[in-house]
Amino acid sequence: MKFRSLLLDVDGTIVPVGPNTKPSLKVIDFLKRTQETASVSLVSGRCVDWLVDLFETLDLTHPCIINGGSQIIDPKTRQIIWERPIEKDGMEAVFRTIDEEKIPFIISDGGIEFENPTKRNFAKPLAIKLTYFNSKEESDRCLQTLFKIPNISAHKVYSWDTSRNYKLEIYVTHKEATKEQAARELARILGVDTREMIGVGDARNDIPLLYVCGLKVAMGNADSKLKRVADYIAPSVDDDGVCDVIEKFIFNEGDPQLLRNNRSSVSNFFNKFVGFFSNH
C-alpha cells in the first residue's frame, strides 16, 4: 500500500521529551523529503507557542493537530482550521475538582498557557493540565473523579519535569478533542483514507491516534501498552526511529500486512511457550 499521510507525535517520537529539545539533522532531512510524496502532520499536546520552532525547522506545510486534539492548525499561516474547546459546564466541573484537591494546573486558553490563574473567565479553554501528583494512587483517584464529568476527555501524559518522583500528569480536553477525533477530521481535510495514514507515537495517549491509522507504529522507547497495539516497533527516538519508518514504508513502500502476520506468529509462539511452562 502507498501511504499518503504521516502523523507524528512530538515528545518521545521526533524529539526527546522536554520543552526545548530539537530533532536531529537526519530527522529534519527525512521529514523534509517525505513531504515531496506524502503529507506530514505533527500530533501533539503542545500549544502552538511550543511548536512554532518545529513548524519552521521542518518547513511543514500540511495541517497539524495541537493542544492534544483540540485544534487543527495551518503550520504556515497559524490559521485555526478546526477546534473543539471545553464547554463551560465541563470546565467548571474540572475546576471544582482542582479546588477540592488543591491541584496545580495549567490551562491553554485560545492557545495561550496560564499557570494557576486566579481569574477563570476564559474565552476559549482548549486544554487543562493537572500537574504535580505525588503518587499513582493520587492521580488515579483524580482521574476517576474526572471520568464522571460529561463531555470531557481525561488521560495521563508524561511531564516535562523528569526530576519528579511521579512523572505523570492528567490532560483534559473536550470529549471530541482527542487525537483520535482530530486524526479523523484531519483525514477529511487532507482528502485521504485513514487506511493511507501512518501513526507514530510513544505513549499511552497515542493509542487513540494509532487506532485510526492504517499503519500503527510504536517507538522503541514507547510504553509497553502502545507496543502491544502496534503493527511495527521502530528504533527509539535517540536512534532516529522515525527515519526507519519513513525509509521502510514511504520511500520503499513496505507491506504492513507482512508485519502484522509476523507479529501474530511471534505472539502465538509466545503464548504457546508460556502455556507449555504453565502446564509443566
LOTI-976402 format. One record per residue (C-alpha): x, y, z; residue number from 0; residue in three letters. Coordinates in nm, 4 decimals, decimal comma. Each point is the difference from the previous one (the first is absolute). Layout:
N
[vexza [X; Y; Z]; NUM; ALA],
...
//
This chain:
280
[vexza [0,0000; 0,0000; 0,0000]; 0; MET],
[vexza [0,1116; 0,3545; -0,0734]; 1; LYS],
[vexza [-0,0313; 0,2127; 0,3130]; 2; PHE],
[vexza [-0,0975; 0,3597; -0,0641]; 3; ARG],
[vexza [0,0130; 0,1505; 0,3485]; 4; SER],
[vexza [0,2435; -0,0220; 0,2934]; 5; LEU],
[vexza [-0,1323; 0,1004; 0,3445]; 6; LEU],
[vexza [0,2694; 0,0495; 0,2617]; 7; LEU],
[vexza [-0,0176; 0,0484; 0,3731]; 8; ASP],
[vexza [0,2687; 0,2472; 0,1114]; 9; VAL],
[vexza [0,1518; -0,0655; 0,3442]; 10; ASP],
[vexza [0,1653; -0,3404; 0,0099]; 11; GLY],
[vexza [-0,0599; -0,0520; -0,3728]; 12; THR],
[vexza [0,1795; 0,2637; -0,2079]; 13; ILE],
[vexza [0,1752; 0,1737; 0,2924]; 14; VAL],
[vexza [0,1013; -0,1138; 0,3503]; 15; PRO],
[vexza [-0,2555; 0,0915; 0,2663]; 16; VAL],
[vexza [0,0438; 0,3621; 0,1102]; 17; GLY],
[vexza [-0,0967; 0,3594; -0,0810]; 18; PRO],
[vexza [0,3020; 0,1081; -0,2024]; 19; ASN],
[vexza [0,1179; -0,3210; -0,1643]; 20; THR],
[vexza [0,0692; -0,0076; -0,3736]; 21; LYS],
[vexza [-0,0165; -0,2682; -0,2702]; 22; PRO],
[vexza [0,3266; -0,1360; -0,1329]; 23; SER],
[vexza [0,1306; 0,1150; -0,3374]; 24; LEU],
[vexza [-0,0840; -0,3433; -0,1405]; 25; LYS],
[vexza [-0,3626; 0,0236; 0,1158]; 26; VAL],
[vexza [-0,0293; 0,3502; -0,1444]; 27; ILE],
[vexza [0,1347; -0,1189; -0,3368]; 28; ASP],
[vexza [-0,2283; -0,3055; -0,0145]; 29; PHE],
[vexza [-0,3129; 0,1956; 0,0909]; 30; LEU],
[vexza [0,0718; 0,2682; -0,2583]; 31; LYS],
[vexza [0,0482; -0,2650; -0,2689]; 32; ARG],
[vexza [-0,3141; -0,1841; 0,1088]; 33; THR],
[vexza [-0,2084; 0,3072; -0,0792]; 34; GLN],
[vexza [0,0858; -0,0443; -0,3676]; 35; GLU],
[vexza [-0,2228; -0,3117; -0,0141]; 36; THR],
[vexza [-0,2190; 0,0025; 0,3139]; 37; ALA],
[vexza [-0,1463; 0,2423; 0,2509]; 38; SER],
[vexza [0,1747; 0,0358; 0,3375]; 39; VAL],
[vexza [-0,2045; 0,1129; 0,3005]; 40; SER],
[vexza [0,1056; 0,0376; 0,3610]; 41; LEU],
[vexza [-0,2468; -0,1264; 0,2625]; 42; VAL],
[vexza [0,0829; 0,1526; 0,3364]; 43; SER],
[vexza [-0,1311; 0,1057; 0,3386]; 44; GLY],
[vexza [0,2116; 0,3154; -0,0337]; 45; ARG],
[vexza [-0,1573; 0,3379; -0,0659]; 46; CYS],
[vexza [0,1106; 0,1903; -0,3086]; 47; VAL],
[vexza [0,2648; 0,2077; 0,1819]; 48; ASP],
[vexza [0,1903; -0,3205; 0,0816]; 49; TRP],
[vexza [-0,0232; -0,1211; -0,3621]; 50; LEU],
[vexza [0,0906; 0,3047; -0,2080]; 51; VAL],
[vexza [0,3714; -0,0844; -0,0077]; 52; ASP],
[vexza [-0,0758; -0,3544; -0,1175]; 53; LEU],
[vexza [-0,2390; 0,1243; -0,2679]; 54; PHE],
[vexza [0,2729; 0,2250; -0,1357]; 55; GLU],
[vexza [0,2892; -0,2448; 0,0426]; 56; THR],
[vexza [-0,1856; -0,2759; -0,1836]; 57; LEU],
[vexza [-0,1546; 0,2437; -0,2508]; 58; ASP],
[vexza [-0,3400; -0,1636; 0,0500]; 59; LEU],
[vexza [-0,2786; 0,0873; -0,2422]; 60; THR],
[vexza [-0,2820; -0,2397; 0,0942]; 61; HIS],
[vexza [-0,2466; 0,0470; 0,2885]; 62; PRO],
[vexza [0,1136; -0,1077; 0,3470]; 63; CYS],
[vexza [-0,1925; -0,1128; 0,3085]; 64; ILE],
[vexza [0,0808; 0,1963; 0,3159]; 65; ILE],
[vexza [-0,1220; 0,0443; 0,3580]; 66; ASN],
[vexza [-0,0542; -0,3750; 0,0337]; 67; GLY],
[vexza [-0,2562; -0,0125; -0,2801]; 68; GLY],
[vexza [-0,1838; 0,3249; 0,0776]; 69; SER],
[vexza [0,1150; 0,1795; -0,3131]; 70; GLN],
[vexza [0,1211; -0,0600; -0,3519]; 71; ILE],
[vexza [0,2245; 0,2797; -0,1195]; 72; ILE],
[vexza [0,1699; 0,1099; -0,3217]; 73; ASP],
[vexza [0,3709; -0,0017; 0,0982]; 74; PRO],
[vexza [0,0834; 0,2707; -0,2528]; 75; LYS],
[vexza [-0,2708; 0,2581; 0,0617]; 76; THR],
[vexza [-0,0898; -0,1077; 0,3597]; 77; ARG],
[vexza [-0,3650; 0,0070; -0,1091]; 78; GLN],
[vexza [-0,2281; -0,2264; 0,2047]; 79; ILE],
[vexza [-0,1746; -0,2403; -0,2372]; 80; ILE],
[vexza [-0,2034; -0,1964; 0,2574]; 81; TRP],
[vexza [-0,0413; 0,0104; 0,3784]; 82; GLU],
[vexza [-0,1987; -0,1366; 0,2946]; 83; ARG],
[vexza [0,0360; 0,2116; 0,3185]; 84; PRO],
[vexza [-0,1145; -0,1340; 0,3378]; 85; ILE],
[vexza [-0,3613; 0,0968; 0,0703]; 86; GLU],
[vexza [-0,0792; 0,2250; 0,2969]; 87; LYS],
[vexza [-0,1709; -0,2690; 0,2119]; 88; ASP],
[vexza [0,2873; -0,2406; -0,0482]; 89; GLY],
[vexza [0,2600; 0,2643; 0,0792]; 90; MET],
[vexza [-0,1769; 0,1007; 0,3213]; 91; GLU],
[vexza [-0,0241; -0,3637; 0,1120]; 92; ALA],
[vexza [0,3725; -0,0503; -0,0607]; 93; VAL],
[vexza [0,0792; 0,3117; 0,2030]; 94; PHE],
[vexza [-0,2115; -0,1275; 0,2892]; 95; ARG],
[vexza [0,2217; -0,3085; 0,0088]; 96; THR],
[vexza [0,3121; 0,2163; -0,0222]; 97; ILE],
[vexza [-0,1170; 0,2192; 0,2890]; 98; ASP],
[vexza [-0,1119; -0,2897; 0,2209]; 99; GLU],
[vexza [0,3257; -0,1912; -0,0470]; 100; GLU],
[vexza [0,2198; 0,3138; -0,0162]; 101; LYS],
[vexza [0,1629; -0,1170; -0,3224]; 102; ILE],
[vexza [0,2383; 0,2295; -0,1912]; 103; PRO],
[vexza [-0,1024; 0,0421; -0,3641]; 104; PHE],
[vexza [0,0801; 0,1611; -0,3320]; 105; ILE],
[vexza [-0,2754; 0,1051; -0,2396]; 106; ILE],
[vexza [0,0279; 0,0726; -0,3702]; 107; SER],
[vexza [-0,2427; 0,2826; -0,0757]; 108; ASP],
[vexza [-0,0153; 0,0720; -0,3694]; 109; GLY],
[vexza [0,3449; -0,1549; -0,0347]; 110; GLY],
[vexza [0,1615; 0,2113; 0,2746]; 111; ILE],
[vexza [0,1039; -0,1858; 0,3156]; 112; GLU],
[vexza [-0,0693; 0,1307; 0,3508]; 113; PHE],
[vexza [0,1351; -0,1667; 0,3149]; 114; GLU],
[vexza [-0,2317; -0,0029; 0,3041]; 115; ASN],
[vexza [-0,1918; 0,3145; -0,1027]; 116; PRO],
[vexza [-0,2259; 0,1533; 0,2648]; 117; THR],
[vexza [-0,2455; 0,1418; -0,2541]; 118; LYS],
[vexza [-0,2001; -0,2618; -0,1893]; 119; ARG],
[vexza [-0,1953; 0,1869; -0,2636]; 120; ASN],
[vexza [0,1631; -0,1802; -0,2901]; 121; PHE],
[vexza [-0,1026; 0,0776; -0,3561]; 122; ALA],
[vexza [0,0979; -0,3309; -0,1621]; 123; LYS],
[vexza [0,1249; -0,2700; 0,2414]; 124; PRO],
[vexza [0,1612; -0,2641; -0,2203]; 125; LEU],
[vexza [0,1821; -0,2188; 0,2511]; 126; ALA],
[vexza [0,0591; -0,0184; 0,3750]; 127; ILE],
[vexza [0,3042; -0,1811; 0,1361]; 128; LYS],
[vexza [-0,0118; -0,1122; 0,3638]; 129; LEU],
[vexza [0,3530; -0,0264; 0,1332]; 130; THR],
[vexza [0,2180; -0,1023; 0,2941]; 131; TYR],
[vexza [-0,1615; -0,3170; 0,1286]; 132; PHE],
[vexza [0,2012; -0,1705; 0,2727]; 133; ASN],
[vexza [-0,0925; -0,3559; -0,0922]; 134; SER],
[vexza [-0,1794; -0,2233; -0,2465]; 135; LYS],
[vexza [-0,2768; -0,0570; 0,2559]; 136; GLU],
[vexza [-0,0593; 0,3737; 0,0335]; 137; GLU],
[vexza [-0,0183; 0,0549; -0,3748]; 138; SER],
[vexza [-0,2231; -0,3069; -0,0464]; 139; ASP],
[vexza [-0,2508; 0,1339; 0,2535]; 140; ARG],
[vexza [-0,0098; 0,3330; -0,1786]; 141; CYS],
[vexza [-0,0396; -0,1684; -0,3379]; 142; LEU],
[vexza [-0,2949; -0,2056; 0,1230]; 143; GLN],
[vexza [-0,1696; 0,3205; 0,1174]; 144; THR],
[vexza [0,0584; 0,1659; -0,3358]; 145; LEU],
[vexza [-0,1411; -0,3009; -0,1865]; 146; PHE],
[vexza [-0,3390; 0,0813; 0,1559]; 147; LYS],
[vexza [-0,0125; 0,3432; -0,1643]; 148; ILE],
[vexza [-0,2028; -0,0012; -0,3245]; 149; PRO],
[vexza [0,1418; 0,1397; -0,3233]; 150; ASN],
[vexza [0,3680; -0,0110; 0,0926]; 151; ILE],
[vexza [0,2871; -0,2351; -0,0759]; 152; SER],
[vexza [0,2718; -0,0618; 0,2615]; 153; ALA],
[vexza [0,3159; -0,2073; -0,0214]; 154; HIS],
[vexza [0,3525; -0,0142; 0,1371]; 155; LYS],
[vexza [0,3041; 0,1501; -0,1711]; 156; VAL],
[vexza [0,3671; 0,0180; 0,0880]; 157; TYR],
[vexza [0,1290; 0,3186; 0,1604]; 158; SER],
[vexza [0,2902; 0,1956; -0,1432]; 159; TRP],
[vexza [0,1352; 0,0187; 0,3566]; 160; ASP],
[vexza [0,2016; -0,3218; 0,0144]; 161; THR],
[vexza [0,1239; 0,0762; 0,3534]; 162; SER],
[vexza [-0,3342; -0,0943; 0,1566]; 163; ARG],
[vexza [-0,0486; -0,3285; 0,1818]; 164; ASN],
[vexza [-0,3362; -0,0462; -0,1732]; 165; TYR],
[vexza [0,0271; 0,1240; -0,3565]; 166; LYS],
[vexza [-0,3577; -0,0215; -0,1328]; 167; LEU],
[vexza [-0,2492; 0,2855; -0,0275]; 168; GLU],
[vexza [-0,3676; 0,0033; -0,1029]; 169; ILE],
[vexza [-0,1029; 0,1676; -0,3240]; 170; TYR],
[vexza [-0,3614; 0,1136; -0,0477]; 171; VAL],
[vexza [-0,1723; 0,1020; -0,3241]; 172; THR],
[vexza [-0,3480; 0,0018; -0,1527]; 173; HIS],
[vexza [-0,1271; -0,3566; -0,0518]; 174; LYS],
[vexza [0,0272; 0,0494; -0,3785]; 175; GLU],
[vexza [0,3466; 0,1572; 0,0263]; 176; ALA],
[vexza [0,2163; -0,3118; 0,0092]; 177; THR],
[vexza [0,2784; -0,1159; -0,2285]; 178; LYS],
[vexza [-0,2426; -0,2542; -0,1473]; 179; GLU],
[vexza [-0,2750; 0,2494; -0,0810]; 180; GLN],
[vexza [0,2466; 0,2576; -0,1318]; 181; ALA],
[vexza [0,1763; -0,2602; -0,2164]; 182; ALA],
[vexza [-0,3306; -0,0952; -0,1614]; 183; ARG],
[vexza [-0,0735; 0,3671; -0,0651]; 184; GLU],
[vexza [0,3519; 0,0459; -0,1389]; 185; LEU],
[vexza [-0,0566; -0,2888; -0,2433]; 186; ALA],
[vexza [-0,3142; 0,1757; -0,1228]; 187; ARG],
[vexza [0,1884; 0,3301; -0,0422]; 188; ILE],
[vexza [0,2866; -0,1680; -0,1877]; 189; LEU],
[vexza [-0,2341; -0,2114; -0,2123]; 190; GLY],
[vexza [0,1664; -0,3295; 0,0934]; 191; VAL],
[vexza [-0,1346; -0,3313; 0,1230]; 192; ASP],
[vexza [0,1064; -0,0735; 0,3590]; 193; THR],
[vexza [0,1417; -0,3289; -0,1325]; 194; ARG],
[vexza [0,2524; 0,2107; -0,1923]; 195; GLU],
[vexza [0,1269; 0,1605; 0,3218]; 196; MET],
[vexza [0,2998; -0,1015; 0,2111]; 197; ILE],
[vexza [-0,0243; 0,0878; 0,3691]; 198; GLY],
[vexza [0,3156; 0,0081; 0,2125]; 199; VAL],
[vexza [0,0163; 0,0519; 0,3770]; 200; GLY],
[vexza [0,1633; -0,0959; 0,3277]; 201; ASP],
[vexza [-0,2577; 0,0349; 0,2811]; 202; ALA],
[vexza [-0,3359; -0,1450; 0,1046]; 203; ARG],
[vexza [-0,1834; 0,3145; -0,1068]; 204; ASN],
[vexza [0,1131; -0,0805; -0,3559]; 205; ASP],
[vexza [-0,2087; -0,3196; -0,0052]; 206; ILE],
[vexza [-0,3084; 0,1888; -0,1333]; 207; PRO],
[vexza [0,2176; 0,1514; -0,2743]; 208; LEU],
[vexza [0,1373; -0,3383; -0,1043]; 209; LEU],
[vexza [-0,3490; -0,1490; 0,0119]; 210; TYR],
[vexza [-0,1047; 0,2259; -0,2891]; 211; VAL],
[vexza [0,3002; -0,0607; -0,2266]; 212; CYS],
[vexza [0,0573; -0,2702; -0,2575]; 213; GLY],
[vexza [0,3514; -0,0630; 0,1308]; 214; LEU],
[vexza [0,0565; 0,0211; 0,3747]; 215; LYS],
[vexza [0,3591; 0,0658; 0,1119]; 216; VAL],
[vexza [0,1424; 0,0108; 0,3519]; 217; ALA],
[vexza [0,3441; 0,1393; 0,0705]; 218; MET],
[vexza [0,2604; -0,2254; 0,1595]; 219; GLY],
[vexza [-0,0221; 0,2173; 0,3121]; 220; ASN],
[vexza [-0,3819; -0,0262; 0,0045]; 221; ALA],
[vexza [-0,2254; -0,1084; 0,2834]; 222; ASP],
[vexza [-0,0580; -0,3768; 0,0027]; 223; SER],
[vexza [-0,3761; 0,0404; -0,0494]; 224; LYS],
[vexza [0,0565; 0,2012; -0,3168]; 225; LEU],
[vexza [0,2414; -0,2612; -0,1316]; 226; LYS],
[vexza [-0,2656; -0,2683; 0,0405]; 227; ARG],
[vexza [-0,2385; 0,1771; -0,2406]; 228; VAL],
[vexza [0,2700; 0,0923; -0,2549]; 229; ALA],
[vexza [0,0565; -0,1696; -0,3355]; 230; ASP],
[vexza [0,3654; 0,1014; 0,0084]; 231; TYR],
[vexza [0,2469; 0,1032; 0,2694]; 232; ILE],
[vexza [0,2563; 0,2501; -0,1254]; 233; ALA],
[vexza [0,3383; 0,0791; 0,1558]; 234; PRO],
[vexza [-0,0063; 0,2509; 0,2861]; 235; SER],
[vexza [-0,0162; 0,3771; -0,0312]; 236; VAL],
[vexza [0,3698; 0,0146; 0,0923]; 237; ASP],
[vexza [0,0707; -0,2220; -0,3020]; 238; ASP],
[vexza [-0,2123; 0,2087; -0,2395]; 239; ASP],
[vexza [-0,2667; -0,2695; -0,0181]; 240; GLY],
[vexza [-0,2296; 0,2202; -0,2088]; 241; VAL],
[vexza [0,2533; -0,0168; -0,2838]; 242; CYS],
[vexza [-0,0210; -0,3795; 0,0065]; 243; ASP],
[vexza [-0,3799; 0,0221; -0,0385]; 244; VAL],
[vexza [0,0283; 0,2429; -0,2907]; 245; ILE],
[vexza [0,2645; -0,2108; -0,1738]; 246; GLU],
[vexza [-0,2028; -0,3214; 0,0242]; 247; LYS],
[vexza [-0,3547; 0,1168; -0,0620]; 248; PHE],
[vexza [0,0158; 0,3243; -0,1975]; 249; ILE],
[vexza [0,3217; -0,0015; -0,1996]; 250; PHE],
[vexza [-0,0088; -0,3775; -0,0639]; 251; ASN],
[vexza [-0,3764; -0,0616; 0,0444]; 252; GLU],
[vexza [0,0351; -0,3036; 0,2275]; 253; GLY],
[vexza [-0,2993; -0,2287; 0,0515]; 254; ASP],
[vexza [-0,1467; 0,0418; 0,3511]; 255; PRO],
[vexza [-0,1977; -0,3262; -0,0313]; 256; GLN],
[vexza [0,3260; -0,1956; 0,0118]; 257; LEU],
[vexza [0,0775; 0,1712; 0,3308]; 258; LEU],
[vexza [-0,3403; -0,0854; 0,1437]; 259; ARG],
[vexza [0,0370; -0,3645; -0,1022]; 260; ASN],
[vexza [0,3460; -0,0157; 0,1520]; 261; ASN],
[vexza [-0,1109; 0,1631; 0,3287]; 262; ARG],
[vexza [-0,2949; -0,2395; 0,0160]; 263; SER],
[vexza [0,2317; -0,2987; -0,0446]; 264; SER],
[vexza [0,2349; 0,1259; 0,2705]; 265; VAL],
[vexza [-0,2929; 0,0617; 0,2344]; 266; SER],
[vexza [-0,1408; -0,3510; -0,0601]; 267; ASN],
[vexza [0,3408; -0,1556; 0,0614]; 268; PHE],
[vexza [0,0390; 0,1979; 0,3234]; 269; PHE],
[vexza [-0,3434; -0,1056; 0,1247]; 270; ASN],
[vexza [0,0742; -0,3675; -0,0732]; 271; LYS],
[vexza [0,3392; 0,0359; 0,1684]; 272; PHE],
[vexza [-0,1590; 0,1458; 0,3140]; 273; VAL],
[vexza [-0,2749; -0,2617; -0,0089]; 274; GLY],
[vexza [0,2519; -0,2857; -0,0202]; 275; PHE],
[vexza [0,1809; 0,1125; 0,3139]; 276; PHE],
[vexza [-0,3254; 0,0775; 0,1771]; 277; SER],
[vexza [-0,1077; -0,3614; -0,0447]; 278; ASN],
[vexza [0,3300; -0,1601; 0,0995]; 279; HIS],
//
